[in-house]
Amino acid sequence: MRAVESRAEIYLMALQSLSKAEREVVIARLLEDTKLRENILDLVLIQQRQGEPSRPFSECLAERGKRANKE
């Protein structure tokens, strides 16, 4: 386990050891920081969409170009 992962595990264990009320306060404080909140939301979205099919970015651009030409 890398040092970053090890440190993250320690923080997670500490968070989990708190009462529900304490966890809610910590999470609420984390979400007060706009940039941190955006990062958290990005990570949640990535995790939620992990199982979705993907396609090459070049295909997306080509499709977008076709739609733009029709308009």
VMD Tcl script that builds the backbone (N, CA, C; Angstrom):
set m [mol new atoms 213]
animate dup $m
set s [atomselect $m all]
$s set {name element resname resid chain x y z} {
  {N N MET 1 A 0.858 -1.178 0.000}
  {CA C MET 1 A 0.000 0.000 0.000}
  {C C MET 1 A 0.902 1.239 0.000}
  {N N ARG 2 A 0.606 2.153 -0.892}
  {CA C ARG 2 A 1.378 3.391 -0.967}
  {C C ARG 2 A 1.071 4.288 0.223}
  {N N ALA 3 A 1.956 5.250 0.460}
  {CA C ALA 3 A 1.800 6.152 1.596}
  {C C ALA 3 A 0.494 6.932 1.517}
  {N N VAL 4 A 0.123 7.369 0.313}
  {CA C VAL 4 A -1.119 8.132 0.148}
  {C C VAL 4 A -2.318 7.267 0.511}
  {N N GLU 5 A -2.326 6.041 0.052}
  {CA C GLU 5 A -3.438 5.140 0.355}
  {C C GLU 5 A -3.478 4.812 1.840}
  {N N SER 6 A -2.308 4.646 2.435}
  {CA C SER 6 A -2.227 4.348 3.861}
  {C C SER 6 A -2.785 5.505 4.685}
  {N N ARG 7 A -2.413 6.715 4.331}
  {CA C ARG 7 A -2.908 7.893 5.040}
  {C C ARG 7 A -4.418 8.027 4.853}
  {N N ALA 8 A -4.894 7.784 3.648}
  {CA C ALA 8 A -6.335 7.860 3.385}
  {C C ALA 8 A -7.088 6.830 4.226}
  {N N GLU 9 A -6.512 5.650 4.375}
  {CA C GLU 9 A -7.146 4.609 5.182}
  {C C GLU 9 A -7.256 5.044 6.646}
  {N N ILE 10 A -6.226 5.704 7.139}
  {CA C ILE 10 A -6.243 6.195 8.525}
  {C C ILE 10 A -7.358 7.231 8.701}
  {N N TYR 11 A -7.468 8.174 7.749}
  {CA C TYR 11 A -8.516 9.196 7.835}
  {C C TYR 11 A -9.904 8.567 7.751}
  {N N LEU 12 A -10.050 7.584 6.893}
  {CA C LEU 12 A -11.344 6.919 6.754}
  {C C LEU 12 A -11.723 6.193 8.045}
  {N N MET 13 A -10.768 5.488 8.627}
  {CA C MET 13 A -11.038 4.790 9.888}
  {C C MET 13 A -11.413 5.781 10.986}
  {N N ALA 14 A -10.730 6.928 11.025}
  {CA C ALA 14 A -11.047 7.950 12.028}
  {C C ALA 14 A -12.456 8.484 11.809}
  {N N LEU 15 A -12.825 8.735 10.562}
  {CA C LEU 15 A -14.172 9.235 10.251}
  {C C LEU 15 A -15.227 8.207 10.652}
  {N N GLN 16 A -14.966 6.942 10.352}
  {CA C GLN 16 A -15.923 5.894 10.677}
  {C C GLN 16 A -16.077 5.690 12.181}
  {N N SER 17 A -15.057 6.054 12.952}
  {CA C SER 17 A -15.121 5.872 14.405}
  {C C SER 17 A -15.968 6.948 15.085}
  {N N LEU 18 A -16.301 8.006 14.364}
  {CA C LEU 18 A -17.112 9.078 14.932}
  {C C LEU 18 A -18.572 8.663 15.023}
  {N N SER 19 A -19.312 9.349 15.873}
  {CA C SER 19 A -20.756 9.118 15.929}
  {C C SER 19 A -21.375 9.650 14.636}
  {N N LYS 20 A -22.620 9.274 14.395}
  {CA C LYS 20 A -23.302 9.740 13.189}
  {C C LYS 20 A -23.358 11.265 13.153}
  {N N ALA 21 A -23.682 11.873 14.271}
  {CA C ALA 21 A -23.771 13.341 14.333}
  {C C ALA 21 A -22.417 13.982 14.029}
  {N N GLU 22 A -21.355 13.409 14.582}
  {CA C GLU 22 A -20.017 13.951 14.329}
  {C C GLU 22 A -19.620 13.798 12.862}
  {N N ARG 23 A -19.929 12.625 12.274}
  {CA C ARG 23 A -19.632 12.406 10.837}
  {C C ARG 23 A -20.363 13.422 9.981}
  {N N GLU 24 A -21.626 13.678 10.303}
  {CA C GLU 24 A -22.409 14.640 9.532}
  {C C GLU 24 A -21.794 16.025 9.587}
  {N N VAL 25 A -21.297 16.414 10.764}
  {CA C VAL 25 A -20.664 17.728 10.906}
  {C C VAL 25 A -19.387 17.792 10.071}
  {N N VAL 26 A -18.579 16.739 10.139}
  {CA C VAL 26 A -17.326 16.718 9.360}
  {C C VAL 26 A -17.628 16.798 7.869}
  {N N ILE 27 A -18.567 16.006 7.404}
  {CA C ILE 27 A -18.901 15.998 5.979}
  {C C ILE 27 A -19.483 17.343 5.558}
  {N N ALA 28 A -20.327 17.914 6.381}
  {CA C ALA 28 A -20.886 19.231 6.070}
  {C C ALA 28 A -19.780 20.271 5.949}
  {N N ARG 29 A -18.800 20.210 6.828}
  {CA C ARG 29 A -17.671 21.148 6.772}
  {C C ARG 29 A -16.860 20.940 5.506}
  {N N LEU 30 A -16.658 19.686 5.104}
  {CA C LEU 30 A -15.932 19.410 3.861}
  {C C LEU 30 A -16.667 20.012 2.662}
  {N N LEU 31 A -17.982 19.894 2.673}
  {CA C LEU 31 A -18.777 20.366 1.542}
  {C C LEU 31 A -18.903 21.887 1.492}
  {N N GLU 32 A -18.535 22.575 2.571}
  {CA C GLU 32 A -18.561 24.036 2.566}
  {C C GLU 32 A -17.506 24.615 1.632}
  {N N ASP 33 A -16.433 23.880 1.424}
  {CA C ASP 33 A -15.350 24.319 0.534}
  {C C ASP 33 A -15.788 24.039 -0.909}
  {N N THR 34 A -15.993 25.080 -1.686}
  {CA C THR 34 A -16.549 24.950 -3.038}
  {C C THR 34 A -15.727 24.014 -3.917}
  {N N LYS 35 A -14.428 24.212 -3.940}
  {CA C LYS 35 A -13.585 23.375 -4.808}
  {C C LYS 35 A -13.573 21.924 -4.341}
  {N N LEU 36 A -13.502 21.726 -3.039}
  {CA C LEU 36 A -13.518 20.367 -2.510}
  {C C LEU 36 A -14.853 19.702 -2.804}
  {N N ARG 37 A -15.950 20.461 -2.661}
  {CA C ARG 37 A -17.280 19.925 -2.964}
  {C C ARG 37 A -17.366 19.495 -4.420}
  {N N GLU 38 A -16.838 20.308 -5.335}
  {CA C GLU 38 A -16.841 19.953 -6.754}
  {C C GLU 38 A -16.045 18.680 -6.992}
  {N N ASN 39 A -14.903 18.549 -6.328}
  {CA C ASN 39 A -14.091 17.339 -6.477}
  {C C ASN 39 A -14.834 16.114 -5.970}
  {N N ILE 40 A -15.499 16.260 -4.836}
  {CA C ILE 40 A -16.258 15.139 -4.279}
  {C C ILE 40 A -17.384 14.739 -5.227}
  {N N LEU 41 A -18.102 15.715 -5.748}
  {CA C LEU 41 A -19.195 15.414 -6.682}
  {C C LEU 41 A -18.677 14.754 -7.957}
  {N N ASP 42 A -17.526 15.207 -8.445}
  {CA C ASP 42 A -16.917 14.572 -9.621}
  {C C ASP 42 A -16.591 13.111 -9.337}
  {N N LEU 43 A -16.013 12.839 -8.178}
  {CA C LEU 43 A -15.655 11.468 -7.816}
  {C C LEU 43 A -16.891 10.587 -7.679}
  {N N VAL 44 A -17.965 11.140 -7.099}
  {CA C VAL 44 A -19.210 10.383 -6.964}
  {C C VAL 44 A -19.773 10.055 -8.342}
  {N N LEU 45 A -19.775 11.038 -9.235}
  {CA C LEU 45 A -20.299 10.824 -10.584}
  {C C LEU 45 A -19.476 9.765 -11.330}
  {N N ILE 46 A -18.173 9.834 -11.208}
  {CA C ILE 46 A -17.308 8.841 -11.856}
  {C C ILE 46 A -17.628 7.446 -11.335}
  {N N GLN 47 A -17.781 7.321 -10.028}
  {CA C GLN 47 A -18.074 6.020 -9.442}
  {C C GLN 47 A -19.443 5.507 -9.900}
  {N N GLN 48 A -20.433 6.385 -9.956}
  {CA C GLN 48 A -21.773 5.976 -10.364}
  {C C GLN 48 A -21.810 5.516 -11.816}
  {N N ARG 49 A -20.997 6.123 -12.666}
  {CA C ARG 49 A -21.056 5.827 -14.095}
  {C C ARG 49 A -19.992 4.830 -14.547}
  {N N GLN 50 A -19.281 4.219 -13.596}
  {CA C GLN 50 A -18.176 3.334 -13.912}
  {C C GLN 50 A -18.586 2.162 -14.806}
  {N N GLY 51 A -19.752 1.632 -14.630}
  {CA C GLY 51 A -20.168 0.465 -15.393}
  {C C GLY 51 A -20.759 0.784 -16.755}
  {N N GLU 52 A -20.918 2.054 -17.081}
  {CA C GLU 52 A -21.518 2.429 -18.356}
  {C C GLU 52 A -20.552 2.174 -19.508}
  {N N PRO 53 A -21.102 1.854 -20.670}
  {CA C PRO 53 A -20.225 1.660 -21.826}
  {C C PRO 53 A -19.543 2.975 -22.214}
  {N N SER 54 A -18.381 2.851 -22.799}
  {CA C SER 54 A -17.653 4.046 -23.217}
  {C C SER 54 A -17.328 3.942 -24.699}
  {N N ARG 55 A -16.878 5.053 -25.245}
  {CA C ARG 55 A -16.458 5.065 -26.646}
  {C C ARG 55 A -15.350 6.096 -26.801}
  {N N PRO 56 A -14.598 5.994 -27.867}
  {CA C PRO 56 A -13.479 6.925 -28.044}
  {C C PRO 56 A -13.949 8.375 -28.166}
  {N N PHE 57 A -13.148 9.266 -27.629}
  {CA C PHE 57 A -13.451 10.693 -27.664}
  {C C PHE 57 A -13.591 11.187 -29.095}
  {N N SER 58 A -12.792 10.623 -30.004}
  {CA C SER 58 A -12.849 11.046 -31.410}
  {C C SER 58 A -14.237 10.785 -32.006}
  {N N GLU 59 A -14.880 9.692 -31.581}
  {CA C GLU 59 A -16.240 9.416 -32.061}
  {C C GLU 59 A -17.224 10.470 -31.554}
  {N N CYS 60 A -17.065 10.872 -30.308}
  {CA C CYS 60 A -17.936 11.907 -29.744}
  {C C CYS 60 A -17.786 13.212 -30.517}
  {N N LEU 61 A -16.535 13.568 -30.819}
  {CA C LEU 61 A -16.292 14.795 -31.572}
  {C C LEU 61 A -16.884 14.726 -32.971}
  {N N ALA 62 A -16.738 13.567 -33.624}
  {CA C ALA 62 A -17.285 13.402 -34.967}
  {C C ALA 62 A -18.809 13.535 -34.947}
  {N N GLU 63 A -19.442 12.916 -33.964}
  {CA C GLU 63 A -20.901 13.007 -33.849}
  {C C GLU 63 A -21.331 14.446 -33.581}
  {N N ARG 64 A -20.600 15.122 -32.741}
  {CA C ARG 64 A -20.903 16.518 -32.439}
  {C C ARG 64 A -20.760 17.384 -33.694}
  {N N GLY 65 A -19.746 17.112 -34.486}
  {CA C GLY 65 A -19.541 17.852 -35.727}
  {C C GLY 65 A -20.675 17.633 -36.709}
  {N N LYS 66 A -21.151 16.400 -36.803}
  {CA C LYS 66 A -22.262 16.092 -37.690}
  {C C LYS 66 A -23.528 16.849 -37.278}
  {N N ARG 67 A -23.778 16.888 -35.972}
  {CA C ARG 67 A -24.962 17.596 -35.477}
  {C C ARG 67 A -24.856 19.087 -35.729}
  {N N ALA 68 A -23.649 19.644 -35.576}
  {CA C ALA 68 A -23.440 21.072 -35.783}
  {C C ALA 68 A -23.652 21.431 -37.261}
  {N N ASN 69 A -23.283 20.558 -38.164}
  {CA C ASN 69 A -23.446 20.803 -39.595}
  {C C ASN 69 A -24.917 20.773 -40.017}
  {N N LYS 70 A -25.718 19.991 -39.315}
  {CA C LYS 70 A -27.146 19.897 -39.638}
  {C C LYS 70 A -27.890 21.167 -39.220}
  {N N GLU 71 A -27.380 21.871 -38.225}
  {CA C GLU 71 A -28.089 23.045 -37.707}
  {C C GLU 71 A -27.816 24.248 -38.509}
}
mol reanalyze $m
mol bondsrecalc $m
mol representation Tube
mol addrep $m
